[in-house]
Amino acid sequence: MLVILEIWELPTLPIILVLIRSFHRWIAFRNTYNNLVAGLEITYSEHLKVGHLIKLELGQMGHITHISWTRTVIKTSQGDLVIIPNHALMANTIINYGMVAGTGAVDGVQSNWPLLCQQHLLQRYLTVSARY
């Protein structure tokens, strides 16, 4: 394409500069676009909601306290906030235990949170086992 422009004696420098600038913008916003697309998927698919108890592939477990277009925040049983970029959340395996009744997940994690999680997991296991 640039050879044709040279033959017609048209300037090629502006085209080269636009291509370089576009490449730089693409590199700068690459993760932002991935986060936005993943955030839209999380928000509109409604598989993950505020208050759900989830376990990440790396072993982190907590309640979702906030979901935005770029990141998801979970609160662990120790009270730590874990901020996860949405593209990383969508790229990994997540176990979603859903809402655990009585945990106060949105307001804060209660002191008996691990016990409630164990009871919830046992109840789910027994329900699945009873089907078979």
N, CA, C and O atoms as a GROMACS GRO file, in nm:
protein
  528
    1MET      N    1   0.083  -0.118   0.000
    1MET     CA    2   0.000   0.000   0.000
    1MET      C    3   0.088   0.126   0.000
    1MET      O    4   0.061   0.221  -0.074
    2LEU      N    5   0.192   0.125   0.082
    2LEU     CA    6   0.280   0.241   0.087
    2LEU      C    7   0.356   0.260  -0.044
    2LEU      O    8   0.388   0.372  -0.082
    3VAL      N    9   0.384   0.150  -0.112
    3VAL     CA   10   0.453   0.158  -0.241
    3VAL      C   11   0.365   0.230  -0.343
    3VAL      O   12   0.413   0.310  -0.422
    4ILE      N   13   0.236   0.200  -0.340
    4ILE     CA   14   0.142   0.266  -0.433
    4ILE      C   15   0.138   0.416  -0.405
    4ILE      O   16   0.135   0.498  -0.497
    5LEU      N   17   0.137   0.451  -0.276
    5LEU     CA   18   0.137   0.594  -0.242
    5LEU      C   19   0.265   0.663  -0.288
    5LEU      O   20   0.262   0.778  -0.331
    6GLU      N   21   0.377   0.592  -0.280
    6GLU     CA   22   0.505   0.648  -0.328
    6GLU      C   23   0.500   0.668  -0.479
    6GLU      O   24   0.550   0.768  -0.531
    7ILE      N   25   0.440   0.575  -0.549
    7ILE     CA   26   0.431   0.587  -0.695
    7ILE      C   27   0.347   0.709  -0.732
    7ILE      O   28   0.381   0.783  -0.825
    8TRP      N   29   0.238   0.730  -0.659
    8TRP     CA   30   0.151   0.845  -0.687
    8TRP      C   31   0.205   0.974  -0.625
    8TRP      O   32   0.142   1.079  -0.635
    9GLU      N   33   0.320   0.966  -0.561
    9GLU     CA   34   0.386   1.080  -0.498
    9GLU      C   35   0.301   1.144  -0.388
    9GLU      O   36   0.297   1.266  -0.374
   10LEU      N   37   0.234   1.058  -0.310
   10LEU     CA   38   0.156   1.105  -0.195
   10LEU      C   39   0.241   1.084  -0.069
   10LEU      O   40   0.323   0.992  -0.065
   11PRO      N   41   0.224   1.166   0.032
   11PRO     CA   42   0.306   1.154   0.153
   11PRO      C   43   0.268   1.027   0.233
   11PRO      O   44   0.150   1.000   0.256
   12THR      N   45   0.368   0.953   0.273
   12THR     CA   46   0.345   0.831   0.350
   12THR      C   47   0.371   0.849   0.499
   12THR      O   48   0.327   0.767   0.580
   13LEU      N   49   0.442   0.954   0.536
   13LEU     CA   50   0.475   0.976   0.676
   13LEU      C   51   0.351   0.987   0.765
   13LEU      O   52   0.349   0.926   0.872
   14PRO      N   53   0.247   1.064   0.726
   14PRO     CA   54   0.128   1.071   0.813
   14PRO      C   55   0.063   0.934   0.836
   14PRO      O   56   0.014   0.906   0.945
   15ILE      N   57   0.061   0.851   0.734
   15ILE     CA   58   0.001   0.717   0.748
   15ILE      C   59   0.083   0.632   0.844
   15ILE      O   60   0.028   0.560   0.927
   16ILE      N   61   0.214   0.640   0.833
   16ILE     CA   62   0.301   0.564   0.923
   16ILE      C   63   0.284   0.612   1.066
   16ILE      O   64   0.279   0.531   1.159
   17LEU      N   65   0.274   0.744   1.086
   17LEU     CA   66   0.255   0.798   1.221
   17LEU      C   67   0.120   0.756   1.281
   17LEU      O   68   0.112   0.726   1.400
   18VAL      N   69   0.016   0.754   1.200
   18VAL     CA   70  -0.116   0.710   1.248
   18VAL      C   71  -0.111   0.563   1.288
   18VAL      O   72  -0.168   0.524   1.390
   19LEU      N   73  -0.045   0.480   1.209
   19LEU     CA   74  -0.032   0.338   1.241
   19LEU      C   75   0.045   0.318   1.372
   19LEU      O   76   0.006   0.235   1.455
   20ILE      N   77   0.152   0.392   1.391
   20ILE     CA   78   0.230   0.380   1.514
   20ILE      C   79   0.148   0.425   1.634
   20ILE      O   80   0.149   0.360   1.739
   21ARG      N   81   0.076   0.536   1.619
   21ARG     CA   82  -0.008   0.586   1.728
   21ARG      C   83  -0.120   0.488   1.761
   21ARG      O   84  -0.150   0.466   1.878
   22SER      N   85  -0.179   0.430   1.661
   22SER     CA   86  -0.285   0.331   1.684
   22SER      C   87  -0.231   0.209   1.757
   22SER      O   88  -0.297   0.155   1.847
   23PHE      N   89  -0.113   0.165   1.720
   23PHE     CA   90  -0.051   0.051   1.786
   23PHE      C   91  -0.024   0.082   1.934
   23PHE      O   92  -0.048  -0.002   2.020
   24HIS      N   93   0.026   0.202   1.962
   24HIS     CA   94   0.051   0.242   2.101
   24HIS      C   95  -0.077   0.245   2.183
   24HIS      O   96  -0.078   0.202   2.298
   25ARG      N   97  -0.184   0.296   2.124
   25ARG     CA   98  -0.313   0.299   2.195
   25ARG      C   99  -0.365   0.158   2.220
   25ARG      O  100  -0.419   0.128   2.327
   26TRP      N  101  -0.348   0.073   2.122
   26TRP     CA  102  -0.392  -0.065   2.139
   26TRP      C  103  -0.316  -0.132   2.254
   26TRP      O  104  -0.377  -0.201   2.336
   27ILE      N  105  -0.185  -0.112   2.261
   27ILE     CA  106  -0.104  -0.169   2.368
   27ILE      C  107  -0.147  -0.110   2.503
   27ILE      O  108  -0.156  -0.184   2.602
   28ALA      N  109  -0.172   0.020   2.509
   28ALA     CA  110  -0.206   0.086   2.635
   28ALA      C  111  -0.341   0.041   2.689
   28ALA      O  112  -0.357   0.028   2.810
   29PHE      N  113  -0.439   0.018   2.602
   29PHE     CA  114  -0.575  -0.013   2.646
   29PHE      C  115  -0.612  -0.160   2.632
   29PHE      O  116  -0.728  -0.196   2.648
   30ARG      N  117  -0.514  -0.244   2.603
   30ARG     CA  118  -0.542  -0.386   2.582
   30ARG      C  119  -0.610  -0.449   2.703
   30ARG      O  120  -0.714  -0.513   2.687
   31ASN      N  121  -0.557  -0.433   2.824
   31ASN     CA  122  -0.617  -0.492   2.943
   31ASN      C  123  -0.748  -0.424   2.980
   31ASN      O  124  -0.838  -0.488   3.034
   32THR      N  125  -0.758  -0.295   2.951
   32THR     CA  126  -0.883  -0.224   2.980
   32THR      C  127  -0.997  -0.281   2.899
   32THR      O  128  -1.106  -0.303   2.952
   33TYR      N  129  -0.974  -0.305   2.772
   33TYR     CA  130  -1.079  -0.363   2.687
   33TYR      C  131  -1.115  -0.503   2.735
   33TYR      O  132  -1.234  -0.537   2.739
   34ASN      N  133  -1.017  -0.585   2.771
   34ASN     CA  134  -1.045  -0.719   2.821
   34ASN      C  135  -1.126  -0.714   2.950
   34ASN      O  136  -1.220  -0.792   2.968
   35ASN      N  137  -1.090  -0.621   3.040
   35ASN     CA  138  -1.165  -0.607   3.164
   35ASN      C  139  -1.308  -0.562   3.140
   35ASN      O  140  -1.400  -0.612   3.203
   36LEU      N  141  -1.327  -0.469   3.048
   36LEU     CA  142  -1.462  -0.421   3.018
   36LEU      C  143  -1.549  -0.531   2.961
   36LEU      O  144  -1.665  -0.546   3.001
   37VAL      N  145  -1.496  -0.607   2.868
   37VAL     CA  146  -1.574  -0.716   2.807
   37VAL      C  147  -1.607  -0.822   2.913
   37VAL      O  148  -1.720  -0.869   2.919
   38ALA      N  149  -1.509  -0.859   2.995
   38ALA     CA  150  -1.533  -0.956   3.100
   38ALA      C  151  -1.631  -0.900   3.204
   38ALA      O  152  -1.716  -0.973   3.254
   39GLY      N  153  -1.620  -0.772   3.236
   39GLY     CA  154  -1.713  -0.710   3.330
   39GLY      C  155  -1.856  -0.709   3.280
   39GLY      O  156  -1.949  -0.733   3.356
   40LEU      N  157  -1.873  -0.682   3.152
   40LEU     CA  158  -2.007  -0.688   3.094
   40LEU      C  159  -2.061  -0.830   3.100
   40LEU      O  160  -2.179  -0.850   3.129
   41GLU      N  161  -1.977  -0.928   3.072
   41GLU     CA  162  -2.019  -1.067   3.078
   41GLU      C  163  -2.061  -1.105   3.220
   41GLU      O  164  -2.165  -1.169   3.239
   42ILE      N  165  -1.982  -1.066   3.319
   42ILE     CA  166  -2.015  -1.099   3.459
   42ILE      C  167  -2.144  -1.028   3.501
   42ILE      O  168  -2.229  -1.088   3.566
   43THR      N  169  -2.157  -0.901   3.464
   43THR     CA  170  -2.273  -0.823   3.505
   43THR      C  171  -2.401  -0.874   3.443
   43THR      O  172  -2.502  -0.891   3.512
   44TYR      N  173  -2.400  -0.900   3.314
   44TYR     CA  174  -2.524  -0.934   3.244
   44TYR      C  175  -2.554  -1.083   3.241
   44TYR      O  176  -2.669  -1.120   3.216
   45SER      N  177  -2.458  -1.170   3.265
   45SER     CA  178  -2.488  -1.313   3.270
   45SER      C  179  -2.550  -1.351   3.404
   45SER      O  180  -2.622  -1.450   3.412
   46GLU      N  181  -2.522  -1.274   3.507
   46GLU     CA  182  -2.576  -1.290   3.641
   46GLU      C  183  -2.542  -1.426   3.704
   46GLU      O  184  -2.616  -1.474   3.790
   47HIS      N  185  -2.432  -1.487   3.662
   47HIS     CA  186  -2.386  -1.609   3.728
   47HIS      C  187  -2.321  -1.575   3.862
   47HIS      O  188  -2.327  -1.654   3.956
   48LEU      N  189  -2.260  -1.459   3.869
   48LEU     CA  190  -2.198  -1.412   3.992
   48LEU      C  191  -2.272  -1.286   4.036
   48LEU      O  192  -2.292  -1.194   3.957
   49LYS      N  193  -2.314  -1.284   4.162
   49LYS     CA  194  -2.385  -1.168   4.216
   49LYS      C  195  -2.323  -1.129   4.349
   49LYS      O  196  -2.254  -1.208   4.413
   50VAL      N  197  -2.349  -1.005   4.390
   50VAL     CA  198  -2.303  -0.958   4.520
   50VAL      C  199  -2.366  -1.046   4.628
   50VAL      O  200  -2.487  -1.070   4.629
   51GLY      N  201  -2.280  -1.093   4.720
   51GLY     CA  202  -2.327  -1.180   4.827
   51GLY      C  203  -2.298  -1.327   4.804
   51GLY      O  204  -2.304  -1.406   4.897
   52HIS      N  205  -2.266  -1.366   4.679
   52HIS     CA  206  -2.234  -1.506   4.651
   52HIS      C  207  -2.101  -1.544   4.714
   52HIS      O  208  -2.007  -1.464   4.720
   53LEU      N  209  -2.096  -1.667   4.760
   53LEU     CA  210  -1.973  -1.724   4.814
   53LEU      C  211  -1.902  -1.795   4.698
   53LEU      O  212  -1.959  -1.884   4.636
   54ILE      N  213  -1.777  -1.755   4.670
   54ILE     CA  214  -1.703  -1.816   4.560
   54ILE      C  215  -1.566  -1.863   4.609
   54ILE      O  216  -1.512  -1.812   4.707
   55LYS      N  217  -1.513  -1.960   4.537
   55LYS     CA  218  -1.377  -2.008   4.562
   55LYS      C  219  -1.303  -2.000   4.430
   55LYS      O  220  -1.348  -2.052   4.328
   56LEU      N  221  -1.188  -1.933   4.433
   56LEU     CA  222  -1.108  -1.914   4.313
   56LEU      C  223  -1.014  -2.032   4.293
   56LEU      O  224  -0.992  -2.111   4.384
   57GLU      N  225  -0.960  -2.042   4.174
   57GLU     CA  226  -0.870  -2.150   4.138
   57GLU      C  227  -0.745  -2.153   4.228
   57GLU      O  228  -0.690  -2.260   4.254
   58LEU      N  229  -0.702  -2.037   4.274
   58LEU     CA  230  -0.583  -2.029   4.359
   58LEU      C  231  -0.613  -2.062   4.505
   58LEU      O  232  -0.522  -2.057   4.589
   59GLY      N  233  -0.738  -2.095   4.537
   59GLY     CA  234  -0.774  -2.133   4.673
   59GLY      C  235  -0.835  -2.023   4.756
   59GLY      O  236  -0.879  -2.050   4.868
   60GLN      N  237  -0.840  -1.901   4.707
   60GLN     CA  238  -0.900  -1.791   4.781
   60GLN      C  239  -1.052  -1.809   4.781
   60GLN      O  240  -1.112  -1.845   4.680
   61MET      N  241  -1.111  -1.785   4.897
   61MET     CA  242  -1.255  -1.804   4.912
   61MET      C  243  -1.313  -1.684   4.984
   61MET      O  244  -1.255  -1.635   5.080
   62GLY      N  245  -1.428  -1.636   4.937
   62GLY     CA  246  -1.491  -1.522   5.002
   62GLY      C  247  -1.622  -1.486   4.937
   62GLY      O  248  -1.664  -1.545   4.838
   63HIS      N  249  -1.686  -1.387   4.996
   63HIS     CA  250  -1.812  -1.336   4.945
   63HIS      C  251  -1.786  -1.218   4.853
   63HIS      O  252  -1.699  -1.135   4.880
   64ILE      N  253  -1.860  -1.211   4.745
   64ILE     CA  254  -1.850  -1.098   4.653
   64ILE      C  255  -1.914  -0.977   4.720
   64ILE      O  256  -2.030  -0.982   4.761
   65THR      N  257  -1.838  -0.869   4.730
   65THR     CA  258  -1.892  -0.747   4.790
   65THR      C  259  -1.919  -0.638   4.687
   65THR      O  260  -1.999  -0.548   4.710
   66HIS      N  261  -1.852  -0.646   4.572
   66HIS     CA  262  -1.869  -0.543   4.470
   66HIS      C  263  -1.832  -0.599   4.333
   66HIS      O  264  -1.731  -0.669   4.318
   67ILE      N  265  -1.913  -0.568   4.234
   67ILE     CA  266  -1.881  -0.605   4.095
   67ILE      C  267  -1.891  -0.479   4.011
   67ILE      O  268  -1.994  -0.413   4.009
   68SER      N  269  -1.782  -0.445   3.942
   68SER     CA  270  -1.785  -0.332   3.849
   68SER      C  271  -1.745  -0.383   3.711
   68SER      O  272  -1.723  -0.503   3.693
   69TRP      N  273  -1.737  -0.294   3.616
   69TRP     CA  274  -1.702  -0.335   3.480
   69TRP      C  275  -1.556  -0.375   3.468
   69TRP      O  276  -1.520  -0.445   3.373
   70THR      N  277  -1.472  -0.333   3.560
   70THR     CA  278  -1.329  -0.364   3.548
   70THR      C  279  -1.276  -0.457   3.654
   70THR      O  280  -1.172  -0.520   3.633
   71ARG      N  281  -1.342  -0.469   3.769
   71ARG     CA  282  -1.291  -0.553   3.876
   71ARG      C  283  -1.404  -0.605   3.963
   71ARG      O  284  -1.514  -0.550   3.965
   72THR      N  285  -1.373  -0.714   4.035
   72THR     CA  286  -1.465  -0.773   4.132
   72THR      C  287  -1.392  -0.780   4.265
   72THR      O  288  -1.274  -0.815   4.270
   73VAL      N  289  -1.462  -0.747   4.372
   73VAL     CA  290  -1.402  -0.747   4.506
   73VAL      C  291  -1.468  -0.856   4.589
   73VAL      O  292  -1.591  -0.864   4.596
   74ILE      N  293  -1.385  -0.940   4.652
   74ILE     CA  294  -1.438  -1.040   4.744
   74ILE      C  295  -1.380  -1.015   4.883
   74ILE      O  296  -1.269  -0.963   4.898
   75LYS      N  297  -1.457  -1.053   4.985
   75LYS     CA  298  -1.414  -1.039   5.124
   75LYS      C  299  -1.395  -1.179   5.181
   75LYS      O  300  -1.488  -1.259   5.182
   76THR      N  301  -1.275  -1.207   5.227
   76THR     CA  302  -1.242  -1.339   5.280
   76THR      C  303  -1.293  -1.353   5.423
   76THR      O  304  -1.341  -1.257   5.482
   77SER      N  305  -1.282  -1.474   5.479
   77SER     CA  306  -1.328  -1.498   5.616
   77SER      C  307  -1.244  -1.421   5.717
   77SER      O  308  -1.290  -1.394   5.828
   78GLN      N  309  -1.121  -1.384   5.681
   78GLN     CA  310  -1.036  -1.305   5.769
   78GLN      C  311  -1.068  -1.155   5.760
   78GLN      O  312  -1.011  -1.076   5.835
   79GLY      N  313  -1.157  -1.118   5.670
   79GLY     CA  314  -1.193  -0.978   5.653
   79GLY      C  315  -1.110  -0.905   5.550
   79GLY      O  316  -1.125  -0.784   5.533
   80ASP      N  317  -1.020  -0.976   5.481
   80ASP     CA  318  -0.937  -0.914   5.378
   80ASP      C  319  -1.019  -0.893   5.251
   80ASP      O  320  -1.102  -0.976   5.214
   81LEU      N  321  -0.994  -0.781   5.185
   81LEU     CA  322  -1.057  -0.755   5.055
   81LEU      C  323  -0.960  -0.796   4.946
   81LEU      O  324  -0.845  -0.754   4.944
   82VAL      N  325  -1.008  -0.879   4.854
   82VAL     CA  326  -0.928  -0.925   4.742
   82VAL      C  327  -0.989  -0.862   4.616
   82VAL      O  328  -1.105  -0.886   4.584
   83ILE      N  329  -0.909  -0.784   4.545
   83ILE     CA  330  -0.954  -0.717   4.423
   83ILE      C  331  -0.903  -0.796   4.305
   83ILE      O  332  -0.782  -0.816   4.290
   84ILE      N  333  -0.995  -0.842   4.221
   84ILE     CA  334  -0.960  -0.929   4.108
   84ILE      C  335  -1.002  -0.860   3.979
   84ILE      O  336  -1.119  -0.824   3.964
   85PRO      N  337  -0.909  -0.841   3.885
   85PRO     CA  338  -0.949  -0.788   3.754
   85PRO      C  339  -1.045  -0.887   3.687
   85PRO      O  340  -1.025  -1.008   3.696
   86ASN      N  341  -1.146  -0.836   3.622
   86ASN     CA  342  -1.248  -0.923   3.564
   86ASN      C  343  -1.192  -1.018   3.459
   86ASN      O  344  -1.240  -1.130   3.447
   87HIS      N  345  -1.092  -0.974   3.381
   87HIS     CA  346  -1.039  -1.066   3.280
   87HIS      C  347  -0.968  -1.184   3.347
   87HIS      O  348  -0.969  -1.294   3.294
   88ALA      N  349  -0.907  -1.161   3.463
   88ALA     CA  350  -0.842  -1.271   3.537
   88ALA      C  351  -0.948  -1.362   3.599
   88ALA      O  352  -0.930  -1.484   3.606
   89LEU      N  353  -1.057  -1.303   3.645
   89LEU     CA  354  -1.166  -1.381   3.702
   89LEU      C  355  -1.229  -1.473   3.598
   89LEU      O  356  -1.260  -1.589   3.628
   90MET      N  357  -1.248  -1.422   3.477
   90MET     CA  358  -1.310  -1.502   3.371
   90MET      C  359  -1.214  -1.606   3.314
   90MET      O  360  -1.259  -1.706   3.257
   91ALA      N  361  -1.085  -1.585   3.329
   91ALA     CA  362  -0.987  -1.678   3.272
   91ALA      C  363  -0.962  -1.798   3.363
   91ALA      O  364  -0.901  -1.896   3.319
   92ASN      N  365  -1.005  -1.793   3.489
   92ASN     CA  366  -0.979  -1.899   3.584
   92ASN      C  367  -1.107  -1.973   3.620
   92ASN      O  368  -1.218  -1.925   3.594
   93THR      N  369  -1.090  -2.089   3.680
   93THR     CA  370  -1.203  -2.168   3.727
   93THR      C  371  -1.253  -2.111   3.858
   93THR      O  372  -1.175  -2.081   3.948
   94ILE      N  373  -1.386  -2.095   3.868
   94ILE     CA  374  -1.448  -2.041   3.988
   94ILE      C  375  -1.554  -2.141   4.035
   94ILE      O  376  -1.632  -2.192   3.955
   95ILE      N  377  -1.555  -2.168   4.164
   95ILE     CA  378  -1.664  -2.246   4.222
   95ILE      C  379  -1.757  -2.148   4.289
   95ILE      O  380  -1.717  -2.075   4.380
   96ASN      N  381  -1.883  -2.145   4.244
   96ASN     CA  382  -1.981  -2.051   4.297
   96ASN      C  383  -2.076  -2.130   4.388
   96ASN      O  384  -2.153  -2.213   4.341
   97TYR      N  385  -2.068  -2.103   4.517
   97TYR     CA  386  -2.155  -2.170   4.613
   97TYR      C  387  -2.287  -2.097   4.630
   97TYR      O  388  -2.374  -2.144   4.703
   98GLY      N  389  -2.304  -1.983   4.565
   98GLY     CA  390  -2.428  -1.907   4.573
   98GLY      C  391  -2.439  -1.832   4.705
   98GLY      O  392  -2.339  -1.805   4.772
   99MET      N  393  -2.563  -1.798   4.740
   99MET     CA  394  -2.589  -1.727   4.865
   99MET      C  395  -2.586  -1.826   4.980
   99MET      O  396  -2.648  -1.931   4.973
  100VAL      N  397  -2.514  -1.792   5.084
  100VAL     CA  398  -2.515  -1.871   5.206
  100VAL      C  399  -2.599  -1.794   5.305
  100VAL      O  400  -2.562  -1.683   5.345
  101ALA      N  401  -2.712  -1.850   5.345
  101ALA     CA  402  -2.808  -1.779   5.430
  101ALA      C  403  -2.746  -1.744   5.565
  101ALA      O  404  -2.678  -1.825   5.627
  102GLY      N  405  -2.773  -1.622   5.609
  102GLY     CA  406  -2.735  -1.580   5.743
  102GLY      C  407  -2.589  -1.541   5.761
  102GLY      O  408  -2.543  -1.529   5.874
  103THR      N  409  -2.516  -1.523   5.654
  103THR     CA  410  -2.374  -1.490   5.671
  103THR      C  411  -2.349  -1.342   5.679
  103THR      O  412  -2.241  -1.301   5.723
  104GLY      N  413  -2.445  -1.260   5.639
  104GLY     CA  414  -2.420  -1.117   5.639
  104GLY      C  415  -2.310  -1.080   5.541
  104GLY      O  416  -2.225  -0.997   5.570
  105ALA      N  417  -2.313  -1.144   5.425
  105ALA     CA  418  -2.202  -1.131   5.331
  105ALA      C  419  -2.183  -0.989   5.282
  105ALA      O  420  -2.070  -0.946   5.260
  106VAL      N  421  -2.292  -0.917   5.263
  106VAL     CA  422  -2.279  -0.784   5.207
  106VAL      C  423  -2.233  -0.686   5.315
  106VAL      O  424  -2.152  -0.597   5.288
  107ASP      N  425  -2.283  -0.701   5.436
  107ASP     CA  426  -2.250  -0.608   5.543
  107ASP      C  427  -2.115  -0.638   5.606
  107ASP      O  428  -2.053  -0.548   5.664
  108GLY      N  429  -2.070  -0.758   5.598
  108GLY     CA  430  -1.943  -0.797   5.659
  108GLY      C  431  -1.948  -0.944   5.697
  108GLY      O  432  -2.056  -1.000   5.717
  109VAL      N  433  -1.834  -1.005   5.706
  109VAL     CA  434  -1.827  -1.146   5.735
  109VAL      C  435  -1.836  -1.167   5.886
  109VAL      O  436  -1.762  -1.104   5.962
  110GLN      N  437  -1.927  -1.254   5.929
  110GLN     CA  438  -1.944  -1.280   6.071
  110GLN      C  439  -1.834  -1.373   6.122
  110GLN      O  440  -1.761  -1.434   6.044
  111SER      N  441  -1.823  -1.382   6.255
  111SER     CA  442  -1.719  -1.464   6.315
  111SER      C  443  -1.742  -1.613   6.293
  111SER      O  444  -1.646  -1.690   6.292
  112ASN      N  445  -1.867  -1.655   6.276
  112ASN     CA  446  -1.895  -1.796   6.254
  112ASN      C  447  -1.902  -1.830   6.105
  112ASN      O  448  -1.962  -1.931   6.067
  113TRP      N  449  -1.843  -1.749   6.023
  113TRP     CA  450  -1.848  -1.766   5.878
  113TRP      C  451  -1.795  -1.901   5.831
  113TRP      O  452  -1.862  -1.965   5.751
  114PRO      N  453  -1.676  -1.949   5.876
  114PRO     CA  454  -1.628  -2.079   5.829
  114PRO      C  455  -1.723  -2.194   5.865
  114PRO      O  456  -1.740  -2.286   5.786
  115LEU      N  457  -1.786  -2.188   5.983
  115LEU     CA  458  -1.880  -2.292   6.024
  115LEU      C  459  -2.001  -2.292   5.932
  115LEU      O  460  -2.048  -2.399   5.891
  116LEU      N  461  -2.053  -2.174   5.900
  116LEU     CA  462  -2.166  -2.166   5.810
  116LEU      C  463  -2.131  -2.218   5.671
  116LEU      O  464  -2.214  -2.284   5.607
  117CYS      N  465  -2.010  -2.190   5.624
  117CYS     CA  466  -1.967  -2.240   5.494
  117CYS      C  467  -1.960  -2.393   5.494
  117CYS      O  468  -2.003  -2.458   5.398
  118GLN      N  469  -1.907  -2.450   5.602
  118GLN     CA  470  -1.898  -2.595   5.610
  118GLN      C  471  -2.037  -2.657   5.613
  118GLN      O  472  -2.060  -2.760   5.550
  119GLN      N  473  -2.128  -2.596   5.687
  119GLN     CA  474  -2.265  -2.646   5.691
  119GLN      C  475  -2.331  -2.638   5.554
  119GLN      O  476  -2.400  -2.730   5.511
  120HIS      N  477  -2.309  -2.528   5.485
  120HIS     CA  478  -2.366  -2.510   5.352
  120HIS      C  479  -2.309  -2.613   5.255
  120HIS      O  480  -2.385  -2.672   5.177
  121LEU      N  481  -2.178  -2.635   5.258
  121LEU     CA  482  -2.116  -2.733   5.168
  121LEU      C  483  -2.164  -2.873   5.200
  121LEU      O  484  -2.187  -2.952   5.108
  122LEU      N  485  -2.179  -2.907   5.327
  122LEU     CA  486  -2.229  -3.038   5.366
  122LEU      C  487  -2.372  -3.058   5.317
  122LEU      O  488  -2.407  -3.164   5.266
  123GLN      N  489  -2.454  -2.954   5.332
  123GLN     CA  490  -2.592  -2.962   5.285
  123GLN      C  491  -2.597  -2.982   5.134
  123GLN      O  492  -2.677  -3.062   5.086
  124ARG      N  493  -2.514  -2.912   5.059
  124ARG     CA  494  -2.511  -2.929   4.913
  124ARG      C  495  -2.464  -3.069   4.876
  124ARG      O  496  -2.518  -3.130   4.784
  125TYR      N  497  -2.362  -3.119   4.946
  125TYR     CA  498  -2.310  -3.252   4.919
  125TYR      C  499  -2.418  -3.358   4.943
  125TYR      O  500  -2.437  -3.449   4.862
  126LEU      N  501  -2.490  -3.344   5.055
  126LEU     CA  502  -2.596  -3.441   5.086
  126LEU      C  503  -2.709  -3.434   4.985
  126LEU      O  504  -2.767  -3.536   4.949
  127THR      N  505  -2.742  -3.312   4.939
  127THR     CA  506  -2.846  -3.297   4.838
  127THR      C  507  -2.807  -3.363   4.707
  127THR      O  508  -2.889  -3.432   4.645
  128VAL      N  509  -2.684  -3.343   4.664
  128VAL     CA  510  -2.636  -3.404   4.539
  128VAL      C  511  -2.627  -3.555   4.555
  128VAL      O  512  -2.663  -3.628   4.463
  129SER      N  513  -2.578  -3.603   4.670
  129SER     CA  514  -2.565  -3.746   4.693
  129SER      C  515  -2.701  -3.814   4.696
  129SER      O  516  -2.715  -3.928   4.651
  130ALA      N  517  -2.802  -3.746   4.749
  130ALA     CA  518  -2.936  -3.805   4.756
  130ALA      C  519  -2.997  -3.824   4.618
  130ALA      O  520  -3.082  -3.912   4.600
  131ARG      N  521  -2.956  -3.746   4.522
  131ARG     CA  522  -3.010  -3.759   4.385
  131ARG      C  523  -2.962  -3.887   4.319
  131ARG      O  524  -3.031  -3.942   4.232
  132TYR      N  525  -2.845  -3.936   4.358
  132TYR     CA  526  -2.788  -4.054   4.292
  132TYR      C  527  -2.804  -4.169   4.378
  132TYR      O  528  -2.763  -4.279   4.342
   0.00000   0.00000   0.00000
